[in-house]
Amino acid sequence: MVRIVLGVIAGFLAWVTVWVGSEKILSAIWPEGFGVHQRAFEEAVKNGGEFTADTTHLLVHIVLGSIVSVMAGFLAALIAGENTRAPLILGFLLLALGLLKAVMSWPYVRIWYHVIFTALLMPMAMMGGKLKTTTMGERRVAKSQT
C-alpha cells in the first residue's frame, strides 16, 4: 500500500514538474509563438481581459499533456510495483487537476480543448501503467531466455 501511495505521489509530482518545465522550455525555444501566447494567457487569467487561444498552441498542449500523463503513469506503476491501482489513482488526481485547470481557464479557451485535454488525462496515465507491464514483462522474458 505504501508503494502505491509513493507511486501516485511521485507520478503526480513528476507530471506537474514536467508539464511546467516543458511549457517553460517551449516558451524559451519559441518565444515569438508559444512564449507570447503563454504570457498573454497567464496575464488574462491573472488580471482578466481579452485573450483568444490559438488552435495550434492548444493542440500542442493536448499532445504534451498526453505524453506527460503516459510518463507519469509509467513512473507511478514502476514505483508501486503494480500497473493498475497506482496509475488509476494518479489518473483521478490528474482528472481533478484538469477540471481545476478547465474552471480557471474556461472563458479563455475553447470548449473542445477542455473536453479533450481533460478526457485524455486518465486513459493516458493508465496507458503508462500498461506500458510498464509490457516493458518489464519483455525484460523478464529476455532474462529468462539467457
N, C-alpha and C positions, 0 to 999 in steps of 0.2 A: 504494500500500500504506500509506503514511504517513497519507493522508487517511482510510483505512478505520479504522486504529488510533485516530486522533484522534476520529473519529466515534463509535466504540464507547466510548471513554473519556468523551467529552462526554455521550453518551446515558446512560451508567451514572451518572455524577455528577449529571446532571440528574434522573434517576429518584430517586435517593436524596434529593437536596435537596428536590424537590417532594413526595415521599412524607412525609418527616419534617415539612416545613413545613406541609403540608396537615393532618397529624394535630395539630400544634400549633394551627393556626388553628381547626380543628373543635373542639378542646378548649376554646379561648377563647370561641368563639361559643356553644357548647352545653355549658357547664361541668357542669350537673347531669346531663346524659346522657352524652355522648361523653367528656367530661373525667374524670368519676368512673370510667367504665368503663376508660378508658386507664390511669389511675393504679392502679386495682385490678389490672389485668392486669400492668403493669410491676412492681408490688410482688410479685405472686405468682411471676413469673418470677425476680425478683431474690432473693427470700428464701424461696421455696417457700410452700406454703399453699394455701388453698381459693380457687378462682375459677371462676365459671360464666359463660361467654361469652354475651352477648345476641345473638340472631339478627339483629336489626336492625343492630347495630353490625358484625357480620360481613358482612352484605350491603353496608353502606356501604364496608367495606374492599375487597370484591371489585370494586365499581364504581370506586372510587378507584384501585385497582391497575390496572384495565383502562385507564382514561383516562390515567394517568401512563405506562403502558407504550406506548400509542399515541404519546403526545407524545415519549417518549424515542426510539422507533423512527424517528419523523419527523426528529428532530434528528440522529440518527446518520446517516440516509440523506442529509440535507441537507449535512452537513459532509463526508461521504465522497464525495459526488458520484455515488453509485450507490445502488440501492434493494434490493439483495438480500443481499450479504455482511455489510455493517455491521449491519443490523437482525437478521440471523440470529445473528451472533456475540453481539450485545447480548442477544438472546433467550436464548442459552445462559448468559450471565453472570447474567441475571435469574432463570433457572431454578435455577442454583446458589444464588443468594441466597434464592430462595423455599424451596428444600429446607432450607437452613440455618435459615430462619425457622420452618419446619414442625418441624424437630427440636427447636428451642429451646422452642417453644410447644405441642408435641404433647400433653402431659397436660392442658392448659388449654382447648383449642379443639376443637370438633367436627371429626371426620374429613372430613365433606363440605366444610368450609371449606378445609382444607389441600389437598384434591384440586382443587377448583375454582380457588382462588386461584393455586396453582402451575401448573396446566394452562393457564391463560389468559395467563401472562406472555409466553411465546414467540410465540404467534399474534398477540397484540396488538402486540408490538414489530414483527413482520413487517407487520401491517396499517398501522402508522405509516410504514414504508418504502414500502409501496404507495401510501399517501396522498400521500407526497411526489411520487411519479411522476405521479399523477393531477393534483395541484395544479400542479406545474411544467409538465406537458405542456399543460394548458389555458392557462397563461400564455404558453407559446411559440406556441401556435396563435393566441391573441389578438394577440400582437405581429406575427406574420407576416401577419395579415389587415389590419393598419393600415398 
